[in-house]
Amino acid sequence: MPRLSLGRVSTEALKGELRRRLEALPKLIAQRDELNRRIAEFQGLGAAEEAPGQARARAARQGTRKARRGENPVSLREALGEALEGKESMSIADAAEAVLASGYKSKSKNFSNLVSMTLSNDKRFERTGRGQYRVRG
């Protein structure tokens, strides 16, 4: 189908097309709202009048969103500092185990990797050997 240049279309024809489309708009909006209501009903999400933020909050409560990280009273750095305090040196695995034993909560599948990165990047800790760290002092 050849494309028609707007330069060749009369102003009256354009106005007529705009009028036609504006008249069809309420019907299209009603169809969209009905489809949204049916989709929400199908998904079991409840009323279609729900605000977008409410749907997101409900999804989080139902566990369909990514789980939040653990709530700890101290940071991992502080917990590592307490675990290594007064020790000559400690391996990464022992440090991770000591932090978890002190009550630190983590949902990480590779918690020892987090401990390793924290120990190597934080200036409070120094490396004493391969995989061994202590509190700088």
Residue frames as qw, qx, qy, qz and C-alpha x, y, z in Angstrom:
[[0.000, 0.891, 0.455, 0.000, 0.00, 0.00, 0.00],
 [0.436, 0.450, -0.038, 0.778, 1.63, 3.28, -1.07],
 [0.334, -0.500, -0.446, 0.663, 2.19, 5.84, 1.61],
 [0.141, 0.849, 0.380, 0.339, 0.27, 9.11, 1.24],
 [0.383, 0.129, -0.219, 0.888, 2.19, 12.33, 1.80],
 [0.117, -0.677, -0.570, 0.451, 0.49, 14.66, 4.28],
 [0.073, -0.372, 0.183, 0.907, 1.37, 17.58, 2.02],
 [0.170, -0.092, -0.702, -0.685, -1.17, 16.29, -0.50],
 [0.215, -0.527, -0.818, 0.082, -4.00, 15.82, 2.02],
 [0.100, -0.658, -0.179, -0.725, -6.39, 18.73, 2.48],
 [0.053, -0.237, 0.572, -0.783, -6.80, 20.40, 5.85],
 [0.700, -0.121, 0.036, -0.702, -10.49, 19.47, 5.87],
 [0.855, 0.068, -0.504, -0.103, -9.65, 15.79, 5.33],
 [0.401, 0.209, -0.681, 0.576, -7.17, 15.91, 8.24],
 [0.333, -0.202, 0.371, -0.843, -9.73, 17.61, 10.49],
 [0.824, -0.053, -0.213, -0.522, -12.29, 14.97, 9.57],
 [0.747, 0.116, -0.631, 0.172, -9.88, 12.14, 10.42],
 [0.133, 0.216, -0.613, 0.748, -9.01, 13.75, 13.77],
 [0.568, -0.160, 0.143, -0.794, -12.74, 14.18, 14.55],
 [0.860, 0.011, -0.424, -0.285, -13.39, 10.52, 13.67],
 [0.600, 0.141, -0.675, 0.404, -10.59, 9.30, 15.90],
 [0.092, -0.215, 0.492, -0.838, -11.62, 11.53, 18.82],
 [0.726, -0.136, -0.055, -0.672, -15.18, 10.20, 18.58],
 [0.861, 0.040, -0.504, -0.049, -13.86, 6.62, 18.76],
 [0.224, 0.455, -0.648, 0.569, -11.66, 7.36, 21.79],
 [0.545, -0.325, 0.430, -0.642, -14.26, 6.87, 24.59],
 [0.955, 0.062, -0.085, -0.278, -15.23, 3.49, 23.17],
 [0.698, 0.396, -0.521, 0.289, -11.57, 2.42, 22.99],
 [0.070, -0.464, 0.596, -0.652, -10.96, 3.57, 26.58],
 [0.777, -0.193, 0.248, -0.546, -13.98, 1.59, 27.77],
 [0.933, 0.216, -0.282, -0.050, -12.70, -1.50, 25.93],
 [0.425, 0.479, -0.604, 0.475, -9.25, -1.08, 27.50],
 [0.358, -0.401, 0.513, -0.669, -10.72, -0.72, 31.00],
 [0.915, -0.046, 0.060, -0.397, -12.86, -3.82, 30.51],
 [0.830, 0.330, -0.421, 0.158, -9.86, -5.82, 29.30],
 [0.145, 0.494, -0.614, 0.599, -7.78, -4.63, 32.28],
 [0.639, -0.297, 0.362, -0.610, -10.57, -5.66, 34.64],
 [0.968, 0.101, -0.104, -0.206, -10.79, -9.09, 33.01],
 [0.614, 0.452, -0.546, 0.347, -7.01, -9.56, 33.14],
 [0.153, -0.458, 0.585, -0.651, -6.95, -8.62, 36.83],
 [0.828, -0.145, 0.208, -0.500, -9.82, -11.01, 37.49],
 [0.908, 0.282, -0.308, -0.012, -8.04, -13.77, 35.58],
 [0.458, 0.444, -0.587, 0.499, -4.80, -13.24, 37.49],
 [0.629, -0.541, -0.541, 0.137, -6.67, -13.15, 40.79],
 [0.376, 0.148, -0.249, 0.880, -5.29, -9.75, 41.66],
 [0.046, -0.559, -0.582, 0.589, -8.58, -8.29, 42.84],
 [0.271, 0.857, 0.357, -0.255, -10.23, -5.05, 41.80],
 [0.611, 0.459, 0.239, 0.599, -9.05, -3.24, 38.69],
 [0.068, -0.949, -0.088, -0.297, -9.37, 0.12, 40.49],
 [0.771, -0.518, 0.004, 0.371, -6.26, -0.70, 42.53],
 [0.093, 0.944, -0.282, -0.141, -3.47, 1.84, 42.31],
 [0.750, 0.483, -0.430, 0.136, -0.22, 0.64, 40.67],
 [0.031, 0.561, -0.665, 0.492, 1.72, 0.98, 43.96],
 [0.723, -0.233, 0.424, -0.494, -0.79, -1.20, 45.78],
 [0.949, 0.264, -0.125, -0.122, -0.38, -3.99, 43.24],
 [0.500, 0.564, -0.561, 0.343, 3.40, -3.84, 43.67],
 [0.285, -0.470, 0.614, -0.567, 3.11, -3.92, 47.49],
 [0.885, -0.057, 0.237, -0.397, 0.71, -6.89, 47.37],
 [0.851, 0.409, -0.326, 0.047, 3.05, -8.77, 45.03],
 [0.216, 0.564, -0.650, 0.462, 5.90, -8.21, 47.47],
 [0.568, -0.323, 0.516, -0.554, 3.80, -9.52, 50.37],
 [0.947, 0.136, 0.096, -0.274, 2.89, -12.61, 48.38],
 [0.644, -0.427, 0.561, 0.297, 6.53, -13.35, 47.69],
 [0.749, 0.561, 0.315, 0.161, 6.39, -12.85, 43.94],
 [0.260, 0.920, -0.233, 0.178, 9.10, -10.23, 44.05],
 [0.610, 0.356, -0.548, 0.449, 12.76, -10.56, 44.94],
 [0.665, -0.605, -0.392, 0.194, 13.29, -11.16, 48.64],
 [0.063, -0.943, 0.195, -0.262, 14.70, -8.31, 50.70],
 [0.537, 0.369, -0.629, 0.424, 18.15, -8.65, 52.17],
 [0.606, -0.413, -0.610, 0.299, 18.60, -9.54, 55.82],
 [0.202, -0.875, 0.014, -0.439, 18.02, -6.90, 58.47],
 [0.752, -0.114, -0.411, 0.503, 21.08, -6.78, 60.71],
 [0.333, -0.915, -0.158, 0.165, 21.80, -4.38, 63.56],
 [0.335, -0.703, 0.404, 0.480, 25.43, -4.08, 62.42],
 [0.600, 0.667, -0.325, -0.298, 27.09, -4.00, 59.01],
 [0.973, 0.118, -0.129, 0.151, 29.15, -6.89, 57.71],
 [0.421, 0.608, -0.381, 0.555, 32.30, -4.78, 58.22],
 [0.376, -0.594, 0.405, -0.584, 31.46, -4.22, 61.88],
 [0.949, -0.189, 0.114, -0.224, 30.57, -7.87, 62.41],
 [0.852, 0.332, -0.250, 0.319, 33.89, -8.93, 60.84],
 [0.122, 0.668, -0.419, 0.602, 35.75, -6.45, 63.02],
 [0.657, -0.483, 0.340, -0.468, 34.18, -7.95, 66.14],
 [0.999, 0.024, 0.004, -0.042, 34.89, -11.51, 64.96],
 [0.754, 0.417, -0.247, 0.443, 38.57, -10.78, 64.18],
 [0.182, -0.839, 0.266, -0.438, 39.24, -8.54, 67.18],
 [0.558, -0.609, 0.531, -0.188, 42.02, -9.92, 69.36],
 [0.949, 0.118, 0.282, 0.081, 42.79, -12.79, 66.96],
 [0.436, -0.449, 0.504, 0.595, 46.23, -13.19, 65.39],
 [0.281, 0.257, -0.544, -0.748, 44.65, -14.03, 62.02],
 [0.610, 0.234, 0.665, -0.361, 41.67, -15.88, 60.66],
 [0.217, 0.086, 0.786, 0.572, 40.81, -17.57, 57.38],
 [0.341, -0.053, -0.274, -0.898, 37.96, -16.31, 55.24],
 [0.578, -0.266, -0.718, -0.283, 35.87, -19.43, 55.91],
 [0.430, -0.323, -0.666, 0.517, 36.44, -19.16, 59.68],
 [0.019, 0.120, 0.144, -0.982, 35.60, -15.45, 59.61],
 [0.458, -0.159, -0.470, -0.737, 32.37, -16.14, 57.70],
 [0.585, -0.312, -0.749, 0.015, 31.45, -18.88, 60.15],
 [0.309, -0.250, -0.520, 0.756, 32.20, -16.64, 63.15],
 [0.193, -0.003, -0.071, -0.979, 30.08, -13.79, 61.75],
 [0.576, -0.237, -0.573, -0.532, 27.12, -16.09, 61.13],
 [0.555, -0.282, -0.724, 0.298, 27.54, -17.64, 64.58],
 [0.144, -0.130, -0.366, 0.910, 27.37, -14.16, 66.12],
 [0.258, 0.599, 0.633, -0.418, 23.84, -13.76, 64.76],
 [0.154, 0.456, -0.344, -0.806, 24.50, -11.96, 61.47],
 [0.669, 0.396, 0.606, -0.170, 21.82, -12.94, 58.94],
 [0.126, 0.492, -0.531, -0.678, 22.50, -13.34, 55.24],
 [0.820, 0.346, 0.358, -0.283, 20.56, -14.89, 52.39],
 [0.308, 0.720, -0.544, -0.301, 23.63, -15.02, 50.17],
 [0.991, 0.115, -0.051, -0.041, 24.42, -18.33, 48.52],
 [0.751, 0.294, -0.239, 0.541, 28.11, -17.39, 48.53],
 [0.403, -0.912, -0.075, -0.034, 28.49, -15.62, 51.85],
 [0.736, -0.398, 0.189, 0.513, 32.21, -16.42, 52.04],
 [0.489, 0.436, 0.305, 0.691, 32.70, -14.45, 48.79],
 [0.141, -0.900, -0.181, -0.371, 31.09, -11.40, 50.42],
 [0.670, -0.710, 0.073, 0.206, 33.34, -11.83, 53.45],
 [0.738, -0.010, 0.266, 0.621, 36.39, -12.16, 51.21],
 [0.287, 0.661, 0.264, 0.641, 35.54, -8.99, 49.25],
 [0.360, -0.905, -0.106, -0.202, 34.84, -7.06, 52.44],
 [0.753, -0.535, 0.131, 0.360, 38.10, -8.14, 54.05],
 [0.652, 0.120, 0.297, 0.687, 40.17, -7.31, 50.99],
 [0.182, 0.680, 0.301, 0.643, 38.52, -3.93, 50.30],
 [0.424, -0.880, -0.158, -0.143, 38.23, -2.55, 53.83],
 [0.341, 0.669, -0.443, 0.490, 41.30, -0.70, 55.14],
 [0.591, -0.602, 0.340, -0.416, 40.54, -1.87, 58.70],
 [0.945, -0.133, 0.298, 0.008, 41.76, -5.35, 57.81],
 [0.154, 0.733, -0.618, -0.238, 45.16, -6.49, 56.61],
 [0.944, 0.197, -0.241, -0.108, 46.17, -9.66, 54.84],
 [0.478, -0.679, 0.556, -0.017, 48.65, -11.77, 56.79],
 [0.298, -0.220, 0.884, 0.285, 48.91, -14.62, 54.32],
 [0.260, -0.055, -0.725, -0.635, 47.02, -16.42, 51.62],
 [0.512, -0.462, -0.614, -0.384, 43.36, -16.24, 52.69],
 [0.532, -0.449, -0.531, 0.484, 44.31, -15.02, 56.17],
 [0.015, 0.698, 0.093, 0.709, 43.26, -11.65, 57.60],
 [0.431, -0.436, -0.563, 0.553, 43.41, -9.76, 60.86],
 [0.050, -0.964, -0.260, 0.023, 42.37, -6.39, 62.21],
 [0.505, 0.565, -0.162, 0.632, 44.93, -3.76, 61.26],
 [0.514, -0.848, -0.104, -0.083, 46.58, -2.40, 64.29]]
